[in-house]
Amino acid sequence: METWATKEGFFKCPVPRERKTVPQLGDIWIYGLTSGQKDEYENNVVSVKAGTRQVKLTNARAVLMQLTIHDQHGKRLFGEKDIGRLCMVPAKVSDPILDIARKLSGMATGEIEELVKNSDSPESGAEESDSGSGSQKPGAGQ
């Protein structure tokens, strides 16, 4: 028997989430991005100026953590003002969280590397190795 999607079904579709125990910190919820959040995030990764694509990865991991880490009540744990401090979280702590956030958000492995490879003018090489994140949101403090 066939089952057809409905408009109401789309609007009721829950955002995926996964509970994670971070040994150094305790439990957190990691939420996937909504379609709109992912668009906004990706728009911060690639900019087009005068026909030239540029990939920006400044604070990429911190922005993704800010958007996806929630407390036990489902409320975001961090605001934009925390992005600068999130940059200081050890990679050993953040990388497993970011792997889950990328998976829940439907970010393909190597998606950002492909953008960097196809970019006309990528930013500094040290930041190009980030595998699934975007730049700091406009107006966010460091």
C-alpha positions as CSV (number, residue, x, y, z in Angstrom):
1,M,0.0,0.0,0.0
2,E,1.3,3.4,-1.0
3,T,1.6,6.2,1.5
4,W,1.7,9.8,0.2
5,A,3.1,12.7,2.1
6,T,0.9,15.6,3.1
7,K,1.7,19.3,3.7
8,E,0.7,18.9,7.4
9,G,3.2,16.0,7.6
10,F,6.0,18.2,6.4
11,F,5.2,20.9,8.9
12,K,5.0,18.4,11.8
13,C,8.3,16.7,10.9
14,P,10.5,16.8,14.0
15,V,14.0,18.2,13.9
16,P,16.3,15.2,14.6
17,R,18.3,15.2,17.8
18,E,20.7,13.0,19.6
19,R,21.7,12.9,23.3
20,K,25.4,12.8,23.9
21,T,27.4,12.3,27.0
22,V,30.5,14.4,26.9
23,P,32.9,12.9,29.4
24,Q,34.5,16.2,30.3
25,L,31.1,18.0,30.7
26,G,28.0,15.9,31.0
27,D,24.9,15.3,28.8
28,I,23.8,17.5,26.0
29,W,21.3,17.4,23.2
30,I,22.6,17.9,19.7
31,Y,20.0,19.1,17.2
32,G,20.1,19.0,13.5
33,L,19.6,22.3,11.6
34,T,16.3,23.1,10.1
35,S,16.3,23.8,6.3
36,G,16.3,27.6,7.0
37,Q,19.1,27.3,9.5
38,K,21.2,25.2,7.2
39,D,20.6,27.7,4.3
40,E,21.7,30.6,6.6
41,Y,24.7,28.6,7.8
42,E,25.8,27.7,4.2
43,N,25.2,31.3,3.0
44,N,27.8,32.3,5.6
45,V,30.3,29.7,4.2
46,V,30.2,30.9,0.6
47,S,30.0,34.5,-0.6
48,V,30.0,35.8,-4.1
49,K,31.6,39.2,-4.8
50,A,31.9,40.5,-8.3
51,G,31.4,37.0,-9.7
52,T,34.1,35.5,-7.5
53,R,33.1,32.7,-5.0
54,Q,34.9,32.9,-1.7
55,V,34.8,30.3,1.1
56,K,34.9,31.6,4.6
57,L,35.6,29.2,7.4
58,T,36.4,31.6,10.3
59,N,34.8,30.3,13.5
60,A,33.0,27.6,11.6
61,R,33.0,25.0,14.3
62,A,32.0,27.4,16.9
63,V,29.0,28.7,14.9
64,L,27.8,25.1,14.3
65,M,28.1,24.3,18.0
66,Q,26.2,27.5,18.9
67,L,23.4,26.5,16.6
68,T,23.1,22.8,17.5
69,I,23.9,22.3,21.2
70,H,20.9,22.4,23.5
71,D,20.2,21.7,27.2
72,Q,17.9,19.1,28.8
73,H,14.9,21.4,28.1
74,G,15.7,21.7,24.3
75,K,16.9,25.3,24.7
76,R,20.1,26.4,22.9
77,L,22.9,26.4,25.4
78,F,24.9,29.2,23.6
79,G,24.1,32.5,22.0
80,E,25.9,34.4,19.3
81,K,27.9,36.2,22.0
82,D,29.4,32.9,23.0
83,I,31.0,32.1,19.6
84,G,34.4,33.6,20.4
85,R,34.6,31.5,23.6
86,L,33.4,28.4,21.8
87,C,36.4,28.7,19.5
88,M,38.5,27.9,22.6
89,V,36.9,24.6,23.3
90,P,39.4,21.8,22.7
91,A,38.9,20.0,19.4
92,K,38.9,16.7,21.3
93,V,35.7,17.8,22.9
94,S,34.1,19.6,20.0
95,D,34.9,17.3,17.1
96,P,32.6,14.4,18.2
97,I,29.8,16.8,18.8
98,L,30.3,18.4,15.4
99,D,30.3,15.0,13.7
100,I,26.8,14.3,15.2
101,A,25.6,17.8,14.3
102,R,26.7,17.4,10.7
103,K,25.0,14.0,10.4
104,L,21.8,15.2,11.9
105,S,21.8,18.3,9.6
106,G,22.3,16.2,6.5
107,M,25.8,17.6,5.8
108,A,27.6,15.3,3.5
109,T,31.1,14.2,4.4
110,G,33.5,16.4,2.5
111,E,30.8,19.0,1.6
112,I,32.8,22.0,2.7
113,E,36.1,20.6,1.2
114,E,34.2,20.4,-2.1
115,L,33.2,24.1,-1.8
116,V,36.8,25.1,-1.0
117,K,38.0,23.1,-4.0
118,N,35.5,24.8,-6.3
119,S,36.0,28.2,-4.9
120,D,37.8,30.9,-6.9
121,S,39.4,32.5,-3.8
122,P,39.5,30.4,-0.5
123,E,40.6,32.0,2.7
124,S,43.8,30.8,4.6
125,G,44.8,27.2,4.3
126,A,44.7,26.4,8.0
127,E,41.0,27.0,8.1
128,E,40.2,25.1,4.8
129,S,40.6,21.7,6.6
130,D,37.3,22.2,8.4
131,S,35.0,19.5,7.2
132,G,31.5,20.8,7.7
133,S,31.1,24.3,8.9
134,G,30.6,27.9,8.1
135,S,31.8,31.2,9.2
136,Q,30.7,33.3,12.1
137,K,27.3,34.9,11.7
138,P,27.4,38.6,10.8
139,G,27.4,40.6,14.0
140,A,28.6,37.7,16.2
141,G,31.3,38.6,18.6
142,Q,34.6,36.9,18.9
